[in-house]
């Protein structure tokens, strides 16, 4: 670790917040109509939608640590369209998916305007950078095809893209960036006012299915008629989707606050977010405070623990060096700069990178949304709407979407999983996936 770096694994989204008072942990046994497990985008959105639609029902939300402590407060900040792992070759399906995910960005914007502090959200577009001439040519053709479908994306030639080494970029002007911690913690009072009971520092230790689901916590128990698993990469630790979700740790850094001159120099003064086209994707955005947030970019910037531990354990030294190299590669003006913070977030990766939303359990009363594979902000917010409808019995609106009750492909068990991951990533420099 270099002088000036912070080593507490706090994301800059958390570190830049004012002092926060969490809700009390659950104590004793309580009953609920719906228990939502997880205080991130999916959990908060689902609790909010349920409370508005069913104001007379008791909704309880259990968060293992604090609101937005997980992936919702440890990400790269971009709020993106599209579904990972789903092709957009068919005009009708492409328009349906784009309209759906654009609605998720609309919802983030709506909540931010009503509840988050100024600067927590901006909708100034995101770039998908192409790093070779061949991929740039293909992306340009893809943009023309999507435009013919009525999708408002644009192609930017290399001279209009500020990132070093870019051969061009796809611009989605409808995408945005958000400080998830500011948004979710700012939203929390509205959920409490709507009657949602929120308990932080309350990890769920065991789920017992049945007509009434029992959730055991360190100091209490919830007995609920229905449960929502809004736990993303932590879901396998509760006994669900163990063979379908790979908890992948993504390392991220943030610079100090950059001047307007520096933002112009690095080419991100007009567009807030970016990603590249490499398999070990680099991604990031401009934070509301004016920091550059950057994650991924190499094998060393991602990690998988044997057994699928969702909490990162180990030394991040190698990953920090790799992140600084990626920073210098795309933004030479920042080469040699010392990050203000480095941290790790955990992604819920499915083998084909597609997500699933639906209902499971012996009693047909365990609802879930997971497998976002890096596109979790807009999709997490939308999952609240989807799961609320499914809980209400309104399935028809979602049957035509590829995530509805999607059966996620099986990932091999340990030790084959860990051995396969290590061998494949080291030999190819790519992340294992089923095409």
C-alpha positions in Angstrom: 0.0 0.0 0.0 1.3 3.4 -0.9 1.5 6.4 1.4 -1.8 8.2 1.5 -3.9 5.2 0.5 -6.8 4.0 2.8 -6.9 0.3 3.8 -10.4 -0.1 5.4 -12.2 -1.4 2.3 -14.7 1.4 2.5 -16.0 2.6 -0.8 -15.8 6.2 -1.6 -19.6 6.2 -1.9 -19.7 5.3 1.9 -16.7 7.4 2.9 -18.1 10.6 1.3 -21.4 10.3 3.3 -22.2 12.3 6.4 -22.5 10.3 9.7 -25.2 7.7 9.5 -27.4 6.2 12.2 -28.6 2.7 11.3 -31.9 1.3 12.4 -31.8 -1.0 15.4 -31.2 -4.7 15.0 -34.1 -7.1 15.2 -34.7 -8.4 18.7 -37.3 -11.1 19.5 -39.9 -12.8 17.3 -42.0 -10.8 14.9 -44.6 -11.7 12.3 -44.8 -10.1 8.8 -46.7 -10.5 5.6 -43.5 -10.1 3.6 -39.9 -10.2 4.8 -37.4 -8.6 2.5 -33.8 -9.8 3.0 -31.2 -7.2 1.8 -31.0 -3.5 2.0 -29.6 -2.7 -1.5 -31.4 -1.6 -4.7 -33.4 -4.7 -5.0 -34.5 -4.9 -1.4 -35.3 -1.2 -0.9 -37.2 -1.1 -4.2 -39.2 -4.2 -3.5 -40.2 -3.0 0.0 -41.2 0.4 -1.4 -43.3 -1.1 -4.1 -45.0 -3.5 -1.8 -45.7 -0.8 0.9 -47.3 1.5 -1.7 -49.4 -1.3 -3.3 -50.4 -3.0 0.0 -50.4 -0.3 2.6 -52.2 -2.6 5.1 -49.7 -5.4 5.1 -46.7 -5.6 7.3 -43.4 -5.4 5.4 -40.1 -5.9 7.2 -36.7 -5.4 5.7 -33.6 -7.1 7.2 -30.1 -5.9 6.3 -27.0 -7.8 7.5 -24.9 -4.7 8.0 -26.2 -1.3 6.9 -28.3 0.1 4.1 -26.2 0.1 0.8 -23.3 -1.7 2.4 -23.1 -4.4 -0.2 -22.8 -4.2 -4.0 -25.3 -1.2 -4.0 -22.6 0.9 -2.3 -19.5 -0.7 -3.8 -20.1 -0.4 -7.5 -18.8 1.6 -10.4 -21.7 4.0 -10.3 -23.2 3.6 -13.8 -26.9 3.1 -14.3 -27.1 1.2 -17.6 -29.6 -0.1 -20.2 -29.8 -3.6 -21.5 -29.7 -7.1 -20.0 -26.3 -8.8 -19.8 -26.3 -12.2 -21.6 -29.4 -11.4 -23.8 -28.9 -10.7 -27.5 -30.6 -7.6 -28.9 -30.7 -8.8 -32.6 -34.5 -8.9 -32.7 -36.2 -5.5 -33.1 -39.2 -6.1 -30.9 -37.2 -7.7 -28.1 -34.5 -5.0 -28.3 -37.1 -2.3 -28.0 -38.9 -4.1 -25.2 -35.7 -4.5 -23.2 -34.5 -1.0 -23.8 -37.8 0.5 -22.8 -37.8 -1.7 -19.7 -34.3 -0.8 -18.5 -34.8 2.9 -19.4 -37.7 2.7 -17.0 -35.3 1.6 -14.4 -33.1 4.6 -15.0 -36.3 6.8 -14.9 -37.1 5.3 -11.5 -33.6 6.0 -10.2 -33.9 9.6 -11.4 -37.4 9.9 -9.8 -36.2 8.6 -6.4 -33.0 10.7 -6.5 -34.9 13.9 -7.2 -37.3 13.2 -4.4 -35.0 11.9 -1.7 -31.3 12.1 -2.5 -29.0 15.1 -2.0 -28.0 17.2 -5.0 -25.4 15.6 -7.2 -26.3 12.0 -6.2 -27.6 11.3 -9.8 -26.8 12.6 -13.2 -28.1 11.4 -16.6 -25.3 12.6 -18.9 -24.7 9.4 -20.8 -22.2 6.5 -20.7 -19.6 5.3 -23.2 -18.8 1.7 -24.3 -15.3 2.1 -25.6 -13.9 -0.1 -28.4 -10.2 -0.9 -28.2 -9.5 -2.3 -31.6 -10.3 -1.2 -35.2 -12.2 -4.5 -35.9 -14.4 -4.2 -32.8 -15.0 -0.5 -33.6 -16.2 -1.3 -37.1 -18.6 -4.0 -35.7 -19.9 -1.6 -33.0 -20.5 1.1 -35.6 -22.6 -1.4 -37.6 -24.4 -2.4 -34.4 -25.3 1.2 -33.6 -26.8 1.7 -37.1 -28.9 -1.5 -36.6 -30.1 -0.4 -33.1 -30.9 3.1 -34.5 -33.1 1.4 -37.2 -35.0 -0.2 -34.3 -35.6 3.2 -32.8 -33.0 2.9 -30.0 -31.3 6.3 -29.4 -27.7 5.3 -29.2 -24.9 7.1 -31.1 -21.5 6.2 -32.6 -18.5 8.4 -31.7 -15.4 8.1 -33.8 -12.0 7.9 -32.1 -11.3 11.7 -32.3 -14.4 12.3 -30.2 -13.5 9.9 -27.5 -11.0 11.2 -24.9 -9.9 7.8 -23.5 -6.4 6.8 -24.6 -6.3 3.9 -27.1 -10.0 4.2 -28.0 -10.9 3.4 -31.6 -14.4 4.8 -31.1 -17.3 4.4 -28.6 -21.0 3.7 -28.4 -22.7 6.5 -26.5 -26.0 5.8 -24.7 -27.2 9.4 -23.9 -30.0 8.0 -21.7 -27.8 6.2 -19.3 -26.7 7.8 -16.0 -24.6 7.6 -12.9 -25.6 7.5 -9.2 -24.2 7.5 -5.7 -26.1 4.4 -4.5 -25.3 5.1 -0.8 -26.7 8.6 -1.0 -29.8 7.5 -2.9 -30.7 4.5 -0.7 -30.0 6.1 2.6 -31.9 9.2 1.5 -34.8 7.0 0.5 -34.9 5.2 3.8 -37.1 7.7 5.6 -39.7 7.4 2.9 -39.9 3.6 3.4 -40.2 4.1 7.1 -43.0 6.6 6.6 -44.8 4.1 4.4 -44.7 1.6 7.2 -41.8 -0.6 6.3 -40.0 -1.9 9.4 -36.2 -1.7 8.8 -33.7 -3.6 10.9 -30.0 -3.2 10.2 -27.1 -5.2 11.7 -29.5 -8.2 11.3 -28.0 -11.0 9.1 -30.3 -13.8 8.3 -28.7 -17.1 9.4 -31.2 -19.6 8.3 -34.4 -19.8 6.1 -36.9 -22.5 6.9 -39.5 -22.8 4.2 -43.2 -23.6 4.6 -46.5 -22.0 4.4 -45.0 -19.6 6.9 -41.3 -19.0 6.3 -39.1 -18.7 9.4 -36.0 -16.5 9.2 -33.5 -16.9 12.1 -31.3 -13.9 13.0 -28.7 -13.6 15.8 -31.2 -12.0 18.2 -34.6 -12.8 16.8 -36.8 -14.5 14.3 -39.2 -13.4 11.6 -42.2 -15.5 10.7 -43.5 -14.3 7.3 -46.1 -15.4 4.8 -43.6 -14.6 2.0 -39.9 -13.8 1.7 -38.0 -11.8 -0.9 -34.3 -12.7 -1.4 -32.7 -9.4 -2.4 -29.3 -10.7 -1.5 -27.5 -10.9 -4.9 -24.1 -12.6 -4.4 -24.9 -13.5 -0.8 -27.9 -15.6 -1.9 -26.0 -19.0 -2.0 -25.0 -18.5 1.6 -28.7 -18.8 2.5 -29.0 -22.1 0.6 -30.4 -20.8 -2.7 -28.9 -20.9 -6.2 -25.6 -22.4 -5.0 -25.1 -24.1 -8.4 -26.0 -21.0 -10.4 -24.3 -17.9 -8.9 -20.6 -17.2 -8.8 -19.8 -14.5 -6.2 -17.0 -12.6 -8.0 -15.0 -9.9 -6.2 -14.4 -6.8 -8.3 -11.7 -4.4 -7.0 -12.3 -0.6 -7.4 -10.4 2.6 -6.8 -11.3 6.3 -6.6 -9.1 9.2 -7.2 -9.1 12.4 -5.3 -11.4 15.2 -6.4 -10.2 16.3 -9.9 -10.3 19.8 -11.3 -12.4 20.8 -14.3 -9.2 21.2 -16.3 -8.2 17.6 -15.5 -11.7 16.3 -16.4 -11.3 18.0 -19.8 -7.8 16.5 -20.2 -8.9 12.9 -19.6 -12.0 13.3 -21.9 -14.8 12.7 -19.4 -16.0 16.2 -18.9 -19.1 15.8 -21.0 -19.9 12.1 -20.4 -20.1 10.6 -16.9 -19.5 6.9 -17.3 -17.5 4.4 -19.4 -16.7 0.8 -19.9 -14.4 -1.0 -22.4 -15.0 -4.0 -24.6 -12.5 -6.4 -23.0 -13.6 -9.6 -21.3 -12.1 -8.5 -18.0 -14.1 -5.3 -18.4 -12.8 -1.9 -17.1 -15.6 0.4 -15.9 -16.2 3.6 -14.0 -17.7 7.0 -13.7 -17.3 10.5 -12.5 -18.7 10.8 -8.9 -20.9 13.7 -7.8 -18.0 15.0 -5.8 -15.7 15.0 -8.8 -13.7 11.8 -8.3 -12.9 9.3 -11.0 -14.1 5.8 -9.9 -12.5 2.9 -11.8 -12.8 -0.9 -11.5 -11.8 -4.0 -13.3 -9.5 -4.0 -16.3 -7.5 -7.2 -15.8 -7.4 -10.6 -14.2 -5.9 -9.2 -11.1 -8.8 -6.8 -10.6 -11.2 -9.7 -10.0 -11.1 -12.6 -7.6 -13.1 -15.8 -6.7 -12.7 -17.4 -3.2 -12.9 -21.2 -2.8 -16.4 -22.1 -1.6 -18.0 -18.9 -3.0 -17.4 -16.6 0.0 -19.3 -13.4 -0.7 -17.0 -11.3 1.6 -13.5 -10.6 0.2 -10.7 -12.0 2.3 -7.0 -11.4 1.5 -4.6 -8.8 0.4 -5.7 -6.4 -2.3 -2.1 -5.3 -3.1 -1.8 -7.0 -6.5 -5.2 -5.7 -7.5 -4.4 -2.2 -6.6 -1.2 -2.3 -8.7 -3.3 -3.6 -11.6 -6.0 -0.9 -11.2 -3.3 1.8 -11.2 -2.0 0.3 -14.4 -5.4 0.4 -16.0 -5.9 4.0 -14.8 -2.6 5.0 -16.4 -3.5 3.1 -19.7 -6.8 4.9 -20.3 -6.0 8.2 -18.5 -2.3 9.0 -18.9 -2.7 12.3 -17.2 -3.4 10.4 -14.0 -0.5 8.1 -14.1 1.4 8.0 -10.8 -1.5 9.5 -8.9 -2.3 7.9 -5.5 -5.9 6.6 -5.1 -7.9 8.2 -2.4 -9.7 4.9 -1.7 -9.6 1.3 -2.8 -12.3 -1.3 -2.1 -13.9 -4.5 -3.2 -17.5 -5.2 -4.2 -19.1 -8.6 -4.9 -20.9 -9.3 -8.2 -23.6 -12.0 -8.6 -22.4 -13.6 -11.8 -24.4 -16.2 -13.6 -22.7 -18.6 -16.0 -24.3 -17.0 -19.1 -24.4 -13.5 -17.5 -28.2 -13.4 -17.7 -30.4 -12.6 -14.7 -33.5 -14.3 -13.3 -36.5 -12.9 -11.4 -39.2 -15.2 -10.1 -40.6 -17.3 -7.3 -39.4 -20.5 -5.8 -39.6 -22.5 -2.6 -41.7 -25.4 -1.4 -44.6 -23.1 -0.5 -44.3 -21.0 -3.7 -43.6 -18.0 -1.5 -39.9 -17.2 -1.8 -39.4 -14.4 -4.4 -36.0 -13.6 -5.8 -34.1 -11.5 -8.4 -30.4 -12.1 -9.0 -27.6 -12.8 -11.5 -27.4 -9.1 -12.7 -23.8 -9.8 -13.6 -22.7 -6.1 -13.4 -25.9 -4.4 -14.5 -27.5 -4.3 -11.1 -28.5 -0.7 -10.5 -31.3 -0.2 -13.0 -32.3 -3.9 -12.8 -32.3 -3.9 -9.0 -34.6 -0.9 -9.0 -36.9 -2.6 -11.6 -36.8 -5.9 -9.7 -38.9 -4.2 -7.0 -41.7 -3.6 -9.5 -41.4 -7.1 -11.0 -41.4 -8.9 -7.6 -44.3 -6.8 -6.3 -46.3 -7.8 -9.3 -45.4 -11.5 -8.9 -46.4 -11.3 -5.2 -49.7 -9.8 -6.3 -50.2 -12.7 -8.8 -49.7 -10.5 -11.8 -47.3 -12.5 -13.9 -48.6 -11.8 -17.4 -46.8 -8.5 -17.8 -43.4 -10.2 -17.4 -43.8 -13.6 -19.2 -42.4 -12.2 -22.4 -39.1 -11.0 -20.8 -36.1 -13.3 -20.8 -35.5 -13.0 -17.1 -38.9 -14.2 -16.0 -38.5 -17.5 -14.1 -35.3 -18.0 -16.1 -33.5 -21.2 -15.3 -29.9 -20.2 -14.7 -27.2 -22.6 -16.1 -25.5 -24.8 -13.6 -21.9 -23.9 -12.5 -19.8 -26.9 -11.5 -19.4 -27.6 -7.8 -16.2 -27.3 -5.8 -13.4 -28.1 -6.1 -14.0 -28.1 -9.9 -15.4 -24.6 -9.7 -12.3 -23.1 -8.1 -9.8 -25.1 -10.1 -11.6 -24.3 -13.3 -11.8 -20.6 -12.5 -8.1 -20.4 -11.7 -7.0 -22.4 -14.7 -9.2 -20.7 -17.2 -8.5 -17.1 -16.1 -4.8 -17.7 -15.9 -4.5 -19.4 -19.2 -6.8 -17.1 -21.2 -7.1 -13.9 -19.2 -10.8 -14.2 -19.6 -13.7 -14.9 -17.2 -15.4 -18.3 -17.6 -18.8 -18.2 -19.1 -21.3 -20.3 -21.1 -21.9 -18.6 -24.5 
